[in-house]
Amino acid sequence: MKIYGLKNCDTCRKALKERPDSVLVDIRADGMPEGLLEAALAQFGAKLVNTRSTTWRGLSEEERSGEPLELLRAHPALMKRPLIERDGEFFLGWDQNTKAALGAA
């Protein structure tokens, strides 16, 4: 199982701590594998963009109106975290629903 997020993100660190069998992929340092961002965007749509982040608040209105895929490529920290990939299945966030779906609750 891979956890895509940021190494200094508290939520990503919580997920990694609860799932020590996982690997954290720092999207800022390592980037996203080809096609993964597109697949996640197809599943989660606009929910993949974290509009509550400081990165989002720092964007101009013109930048915010851009395509989500281009925004996420230009600003990896805009992605809601963590994005978890397990056997081709995607999960977004680290809430009770995600934990239950992964068997971590």
DODRENKE-973915 format. One record per residue (C-alpha): residue number from 1; residue in three letters; x, y, z. Coordinates in nm, 4 decimals, decimal comma, m for minus. Example, Ala and Ser with C-alpha at 12.3 -4.5 7.8 and 13.67 -1.06 7.14 Angstrom:
2
PT  num  residuo  xx  yy  zz
PT  1  ala  1,2300  m0,4500  0,7800
PT  2  ser  1,3670  m0,1060  0,7140
This chain:
105
PT  num  residuo  xx  yy  zz
PT  1  met  0,0000  0,0000  0,0000
PT  2  lys  0,1290  0,3456  m0,0894
PT  3  ile  0,0405  0,6695  0,0831
PT  4  tyr  0,0842  0,9742  m0,1400
PT  5  gly  0,1239  1,2931  0,0565
PT  6  leu  0,3835  1,5129  0,2217
PT  7  lys  0,6374  1,3929  0,4763
PT  8  asn  0,5620  1,6901  0,7033
PT  9  cys  0,1815  1,6481  0,6838
PT  10  asp  0,0404  1,5442  1,0228
PT  11  thr  m0,2443  1,3458  0,8664
PT  12  cys  m0,0058  1,1547  0,6389
PT  13  arg  0,2168  1,0750  0,9361
PT  14  lys  m0,0858  0,9476  1,1331
PT  15  ala  m0,1852  0,7218  0,8445
PT  16  leu  0,1699  0,5885  0,8134
PT  17  lys  0,1898  0,5276  1,1889
PT  18  glu  m0,1365  0,3323  1,1867
PT  19  arg  m0,0354  0,1438  0,8710
PT  20  pro  0,3375  0,0724  0,9205
PT  21  asp  0,3248  m0,1761  0,6322
PT  22  ser  0,2744  0,1214  0,3970
PT  23  val  0,5217  0,3365  0,2086
PT  24  leu  0,4952  0,7157  0,2120
PT  25  val  0,5614  0,8786  m0,1246
PT  26  asp  0,6376  1,2486  m0,0758
PT  27  ile  0,4633  1,4085  m0,3736
PT  28  arg  0,6596  1,7304  m0,3395
PT  29  ala  0,9995  1,5573  m0,3440
PT  30  asp  0,9252  1,2471  m0,5535
PT  31  gly  0,6306  1,3553  m0,7680
PT  32  met  0,3409  1,1343  m0,8715
PT  33  pro  0,3749  0,8315  m1,0982
PT  34  glu  0,2507  0,8860  m1,4530
PT  35  gly  m0,1239  0,8393  m1,4778
PT  36  leu  m0,1883  0,8204  m1,1033
PT  37  leu  m0,3021  1,1799  m1,0666
PT  38  glu  m0,5350  1,1437  m1,3638
PT  39  ala  m0,6864  0,8230  m1,2216
PT  40  ala  m0,7364  0,9802  m0,8779
PT  41  leu  m0,8918  1,2895  m1,0332
PT  42  ala  m1,1277  1,0717  m1,2372
PT  43  gln  m1,2439  0,8990  m0,9174
PT  44  phe  m1,2583  1,1926  m0,6754
PT  45  gly  m1,3071  1,4916  m0,9060
PT  46  ala  m1,2801  1,8350  m0,7480
PT  47  lys  m1,2591  1,6789  m0,3979
PT  48  leu  m0,8944  1,5988  m0,4784
PT  49  val  m0,8116  1,9714  m0,4610
PT  50  asn  m0,7795  2,0930  m0,1027
PT  51  thr  m0,9449  2,4348  m0,1097
PT  52  arg  m0,8791  2,4813  0,2636
PT  53  ser  m0,4985  2,4730  0,2306
PT  54  thr  m0,2626  2,7657  0,2698
PT  55  thr  m0,1408  2,6943  m0,0830
PT  56  trp  m0,4960  2,7483  m0,2148
PT  57  arg  m0,5362  3,0713  m0,0199
PT  58  gly  m0,2113  3,1971  m0,1739
PT  59  leu  m0,3366  3,1499  m0,5308
PT  60  ser  m0,4893  3,4285  m0,7354
PT  61  glu  m0,8493  3,4019  m0,8549
PT  62  glu  m0,7172  3,3393  m1,2052
PT  63  glu  m0,5005  3,0492  m1,0840
PT  64  arg  m0,7876  2,9024  m0,8825
PT  65  ser  m1,0093  2,8943  m1,1903
PT  66  gly  m0,7614  2,6683  m1,3719
PT  67  glu  m0,8114  2,3010  m1,4497
PT  68  pro  m0,7694  2,0832  m1,1368
PT  69  leu  m0,5146  1,8560  m1,3075
PT  70  glu  m0,2927  2,1483  m1,4042
PT  71  leu  m0,3288  2,3048  m1,0585
PT  72  leu  m0,2230  1,9806  m0,8901
PT  73  arg  0,0718  1,9355  m1,1236
PT  74  ala  0,1904  2,2907  m1,0605
PT  75  his  0,1212  2,2832  m0,6852
PT  76  pro  0,1443  1,9276  m0,5431
PT  77  ala  0,0638  2,0544  m0,1918
PT  78  leu  m0,2884  2,1400  m0,3162
PT  79  met  m0,3805  1,7716  m0,3204
PT  80  lys  m0,6050  1,6578  m0,0361
PT  81  arg  m0,3990  1,4176  0,1674
PT  82  pro  m0,3354  1,1417  0,2015
PT  83  leu  m0,4172  0,9714  m0,1249
PT  84  ile  m0,3873  0,6005  m0,0570
PT  85  glu  m0,3432  0,3398  m0,3286
PT  86  arg  m0,3937  m0,0276  m0,2514
PT  87  asp  m0,4053  m0,2854  m0,5287
PT  88  gly  m0,5348  m0,0310  m0,7809
PT  89  glu  m0,7999  0,1054  m0,5410
PT  90  phe  m0,7854  0,4669  m0,4237
PT  91  phe  m0,8873  0,6167  m0,0909
PT  92  leu  m0,8796  0,9874  m0,0059
PT  93  gly  m0,8181  1,1318  0,3385
PT  94  trp  m0,7670  0,9581  0,6707
PT  95  asp  m1,1088  0,9497  0,8303
PT  96  gln  m1,3150  0,6720  0,9856
PT  97  asn  m1,4572  0,5687  0,6467
PT  98  thr  m1,1107  0,5241  0,4969
PT  99  lys  m0,9854  0,3391  0,8033
PT  100  ala  m1,2852  0,1053  0,7941
PT  101  ala  m1,2414  0,0408  0,4214
PT  102  leu  m0,8757  m0,0445  0,4779
PT  103  gly  m0,9427  m0,2507  0,7877
PT  104  ala  m0,7566  m0,0091  1,0148
PT  105  ala  m1,0478  0,0977  1,2335
